[in-house]
Every structure is written in structure tokens, then in C-alpha cells.
Amino acid sequence: MRLTDEAQEVSAMSASTTERSSCRISVNGTDHDFDGPTHTNALDFLRGQGLTAAKEGCAEGECGACAILIARPDGENGTRWTSVNACLLPAAALDGQEVITAEGLGSLDDVHPVQEEMAVRGGSQCGYCTPGFICSMAAEYYRPERPTDSDHGPNGFDIHALSGNLCRCTGYRPIRDAAYALGDPTDDDALAARRSDPAPASAATDLHRPDTPTGELGRYRRPTRLAEAVEILSLEPDVLVVAGATDWGVEVNIKGARAKSLLAIDRLPELRGVRWTETHVEIGAANTLSEIERELAGSVPLLGKLFPQFASRLIRNGATIGGNLGTGSPIGDTPPALLALEAELVLTSAGGERVVPLADYFTGYRQTVREPGELITAIRIPLPLSPLTSFQKITKRRFDDISSVAIGYAVDVSDGIVDKARIGLGGVAATPLRALATEAAIEGRPWTLETVHDAAETLAAEGTPMDDHRASSRYRTAMLRSSLERFFAEQLGASGPGMIRTEAGR
């Protein structure tokens, strides 16, 4: 596919477009203008409008005190109220969008059901975290599948929807009680009715403010076509590409990072959706992890095991799969699973596209084969899928934490013999990597405890683990050694002793 001709057409159209000096954002039903620096996050913008319910706690997307609701597309003509971290999202990313804060959910004269349950059940103690909890809880309250979701609470409420919200007063039991006491939205609930209408269209954004001497105002662009995006990249190699901004937002807040030019690609239609073919499943790079989770619905079991362990629901609602790969981080959660799935990346530039195996993508610490002017546009997972899979994430906390070690497994066993094994590792080297020696050690051998014991020593020697504040190199090595046995035990429990045998029982 060549985009040159289309890009030239788009470039000519863009040149005739008047640059705007402000964005228009609907907040609680009222339009607001934003014309500030491009590094201003949504939380600071909202608080500047006098909407101070959302708070800054960690400024990293871990505490949820800043949570708000955004109207996101749901299917072709519907809307899903989605909770996100306002402290990470650039305010300019809300151009043309609809936002609801805790103030917009209800008032003293018309209390929202979520607010009422939190109040009457003692879910609000010091109150600092309460507005964020309420927005996350409201997103789950309006989740279309909730009333019939028997996998969760008595009312279908998924308590993990609150996994990104931190209560500093240890008031989790009454918060959970409030969540499980919620009924269904009433017929006159305006936000519930809003779900039946289309979400705001993603219009082109070009917020251009003259640079100050420090370059802090800059430019924020959201093109509507891939051809325009790659044309901008070809002309401006220093432009910073952002999608969910869950990584860049932390850099801005904690490290004071600034960029003169931002290019937002999260709503490009060519980077959206999930498509199945006879040979592979293709996932658009700009899909958020929550969107992929809903779309796949467990049809790629290894990814189904990964998603609940990836940060929190608030983060998964913003983070994109392409962004997680684009950072080149050695501790990202998606690479080990995708390496085990033998995924390929589609890289697109103004000159066309190329397909690169993920195993060849990482070249060094936060370095990849992606060239200037290229975007990750899709991830392809070959079919058929291996039947035995596992994703293991070793962290200090059970949820909402960064991996010390992450391992993805995908194994084919036929007549008790390992036909194929693919193992992806994260957190044990400068890059995510395949455990090639361990794969070779078990392929062609009986799928038995003895084989696993032998290969565990090989796996322990994979990578070059280091000491840091998350784990020591010795701990990482120990986790690698035990992970294969854990995987074997998981499959034994799932399949029963008839499929997996010991040598003595052959």
C-alpha cells in the first residue's frame, strides 16, 4: 500500500485549513474553550473551570482521584461512558468531546444513585478519593452488559472497575457495599439514555499557539486520516506521537517533559477495530486495551489472561496496544504475551507499509527497528492459536503494578509430545525477548513433569536480569525457574491427569 498520492492530497487540504487557537470541550453539558499550553492535562483544565471534585493524588494514574467520564463510541451508533485518568490526558485531546465530572452526575437536590449509595453506606470518609470512586463506579453502573453479567457481583457489578482507585482511609468494604447495592438506571436517567445515541465524532484538531521562549505552548494536532498523519511525520520527524498518553502524561507530570509538537493518532479509523482473516487476527494499534478485551471476548485466550493483570481499568480505558509496544519498554506487559503468540507488527510510513515479526522489533533498551516517519498501525496474530497458554505477572501488588517479571506461554501438545513452544519474557533483559533455548529444550519431548524440571533450569538462565527497586536479579532468576513448573501445574489442573503425564505414568 502506497500513501504518497493520498498524502499529497491531504497535505494540500491541511495547508488550506485555518489553524485554531482554542479547543471546544463539553463539560457537564456546557461548552468550554481551552487555549492553554499543549502540556496542560485535563485535570488542570477542569479545575481551572472551578470543577474541583477531581483531585491530583499521584499524578501517575495509580490512585484514581482524578477520574472523570468521557463519552466514547460503542459499536456503530452507541455511546459508552468511559472512566479515565484526567491527570494523564492532554486537555486538547478532549476537543469536541463530552465530559462528565462528579459535579455533573448529581447535585444536593438531585443526587445520583452512585452518590447516594456511597453516602448512605459510609463509602466516603475523608472524601479526597470519593469523586474519583464515584466516576469509576458510574462508568460501571452504565456499562451495558452489567445487569446480565453473572460473572461479577450480585448486581453484575465488576468490582475490578475500581482497581485504579485508591482509598487512603481503608474504606473499601463500604465502597464495595455501595457498588453491590446499585440497581439499574431508571427510564428518566439522561446519561443512560445518552448511550443510545452516537458518541461525538472525532473531528480534526489543530491547536496552534505561538511558542514562548521556552517552547511551552506548542502545537497539538489530531488528523482524521492516516495519510495525513504519516505525511506530518515525514515532514516533521521530531513530532511526538501520542495515543492514550498514559506514558507521556507521567513524563509531563513527574519529569516536567514538554514537546513543541504533538500528533494524536488514537482516533485514526485506519488504526481502529479488530479484523479476523483465515490466517490471522489483526488488531488496530489505536484500540485501547479495554476495547480489545471487549471485542475479543476471550477468543484469544492468552490476551484474555493478560488484560485483567494490565494496570487498572482506568489505565486500560486509555492505554493503546500500539502505544505499549511503541515505547519499547522492557517491562511492558503486552510484549511477552504477543511474543508467545508470534505476533507481527504492521509499520506504515508515507512510502507504504512493511510487516515485522515482533521478535525482531526490539533492538536495545527502548530502541526498535521502527524508522523515523513510521507508525505502528496494526498487530497481527497468526492462526490457529496454541491451545495451552498462560500469562504470569510477578509484581509486589496483585493489581495496578508494574511487572518485575512477565512471562507468556503458548504451547502445542499432540499425543503427549510438545510440537511447538513459544515463550515470551519481560523484565529480565534490556528488551522483551523470546526464550529460544527453553523452547528448544521442550519441543519434541514428552509434556511431563520431568521435561519441565529439566527445562526450568534452562529458562532460569535466559536473559540478563538486573537488580533494581522492583526486584533483585536473583529473585527474577528464581521466578523464571519456577514459572514453567507453575505453567505445567496450571495445565494439569485445567486438563486433568489424562492429558499431562509423568515419565513413570507413560
C-alpha positions, 0 to 999 in steps of 0.5 A: 500500500502506497500513501504518497498520492493520498498524502499529497492530497491531504497535505494540500487540504491541511495547508488550506485549513485555518489553524485554531487557537482554542479547543471546544470541550463539553463539560457537564453539558456546557461548552468550554474553550481551552487555549492553554499550553499543549502540556496542560492535562485535563485535570488542570483544565477542569479545575481551572473551570472551578470543577474541583471534585477531581483531585491530583493524588499521584499524578501517575494514574495509580490512585484514581482521584482524578477520574472523570467520564468521557463519552466514547463510541460503542459499536456503530451508533452507541455511546459508552461512558468511559472512566479515565485518568484526567491527570494523564490526558492532554486537555486538547485531546478532549476537543469536541468531546463530552465530559462528565465530572462528579459535579455533573452526575448529581447535585444536593437536590438531585443526587445520583444513585452512585452518590447516594449509595456511597453516602448512605453506606459510609463509602466516603470518609475523608472524601479526597478519593470519593469523586474519583470512586464515584466516576469509576463506579458510574462508568460501571453502573452504565456499562451495558452488559452489567445487569446480565453479567453473572460473572461479577457481583450480585448486581453484575457489578465488576468490582475490578472497575475500581482497581485504579482507585485508591482509598487512603482511609481503608474504606473499601468494604463500604465502597464495595457495599455501595457498588453491590447495592446499585440497581439499574438506571431508571427510564428518566436517567439522561446519561443512560439514555445518552448511550443510545445515541452516537458518541461525538465524532472525532473531528480534526484538531489543530491547536496552534499557539505561538511558542514562548521562549521556552517552547511551552505552548506548542502545537497539538494536532489530531488528523482524521486520516492516516495519510495525513498523519504519516505525511506530518511525520515525514515532514516533521520527524521530531513530532511526538506521537501520542495515543492514550498518553498514559506514558507521556502524561507521567513524563509531563507530570513527574519529569516536567517533559514538554514537546513543541509538537504533538500528533494524536493518532488514537482516533485514526479509523485506519488504526481502529477495530479488530479484523479476523482473516483465515490466517490471522487476527489483526488488531488496530494499534489505536484500540485501547486495551479495554476495547480489545478485551471487549471485542475479543471476548476471550477468543484469544485466550492468552490476551484474555489472561493478560488484560485483567493483570494490565494496570487498572481499568482506568489505565486500560480505558486509555492505554493503546496496544500500539502505544505499549509496544511503541515505547519499547519498554522492557517491562511492558506487559503486552510484549511477552504475551504477543511474543508467545503468540508470534505476533507481527507488527504492521509499520506504515510510513508515507512510502507504504507499509512493511510487516515485522515479526515482533521478535525482531522489533526490539533492538536495545533498551527502548530502541526498535527497528521502527524508522523515523516517519513510521507508525505502528498501525496494526498487530497481527496474530497468526492462526490457529492459536496454541491451545495451552497458554498462560500469562504470569505477572510477578509484581509486589501488588496483585493489581495496578503494578508494574511487572518485575517479571512477565512471562507468556506461554503458548504451547502445542501438545499432540499425543503427549509430545510438545510440537511447538513452544513459544515463550515470551519474557519481560523484565529480565533483559534490556528488551522483551525477548523470546526464550529460544533455548527453553523452547528448544529444550521442550519441543519434541519431548514428552509434556511431563513433569520431568521435561519441565524440571529439566527445562526450568533450569534452562529458562532460569538462565535466559536473559540478563536480569538486573537488580533494581527497586522492583526486584533483585536479579536473583529473585527474577532468576528464581521466578523464571525457574519456577514459572514453567513448573507453575505453567505445567501445574496450571495445565494439569489442573485445567486438563486433568491427569489424562492429558499431562503425564509423568515419565513413570505414568507413560 
